[in-house]
Amino acid sequence: MFYVYVLNSDADDVYIGYSADLRARLQSHHAGRNRSTRGRCWRLVYYEAYTTETAARDRKRILKHDGTSRRALMERLRRHLK
């Protein structure tokens, strides 16, 4: 399985990524081994599972670069996280 995930920081920053091993990737974020997420406290707020890496990569690209898709997901997450 491949996962697209969304992390939220204590400063309300958002990070979108994908990984084949979600647990190991989250540990990597928490340990500060990722330049983009270093120095902040992150929590997993959303993930989607895909059977192929290509599908996960494509979904991540859509969430990062398509404003409509990203806004829709972020609005849904904000409603449920409050």
N, C-alpha and C positions, 0 to 999 in steps of 0.2 A: 504494500500500500504506500501511497505517496500522499502527503498532507499539505494543504495550504492553510496557514494559520495567521492569526492576528494577535499581536501583543499590545498591551496598553501599559504605559508607564505611570508612575505616581505623579508625574508632571503633565499627564493627559496627552502624551505623545503616542503615536501609533506606528507600529512596525508590521509590515506584511512580508511573509516569507513562505518557503516551501521546503519540505524535507522528506526523506524516506523513513527516518527514525525520529519521530516527533519528541519523544522523551529525551533522547540524547541531545537533540538540538536545543531544547529548552534548558537543559543543564548547561550547555555551552553558553547560552545567553546569560544565565544567572552567574556563571563563573567569570564573566567578563572577557571571554575569548573572541567575541565578535565586536569589531570596531564600531559598527553602527549602533549597537545597543549598550556599549560599555558605560559604566558609571551611573546607571539608572536602575531602579527597581522595576521589573516588568512582571506582568501576569498574563496568562493565556486567557483570552476572552472569546475566541471563536476558532473553529477549525473545520475543514471539509476534507473528506477522504476521496482519493481517486485511485483507480487501478493501474494507471500508466503515468510515468513521469511527464510525458508530453502534455497530458491533460492537466496535470497539476501546474506545470510551468505556464501553460496558456492561461489558466485561471488567475494565477498570480499576476501575470502581465496585465490582464484585463483589470484586476482590482487596483493595480498601481497606476495605470495610464488612462483608463476610461473613467472620466469624472462622474458620469451618471451611475455606473455600477458601484463605484467606490462610495459615493454619497448615499446610495440606497442601503448599502451594507452598514455604513457608519451610523446612519439614522436608526436603523433597526437595532444595532448594538446599543446605542445611547438609550433608547426606550427601555430596553431590557436590563441594562446595567444600573439604572437609577433606582 
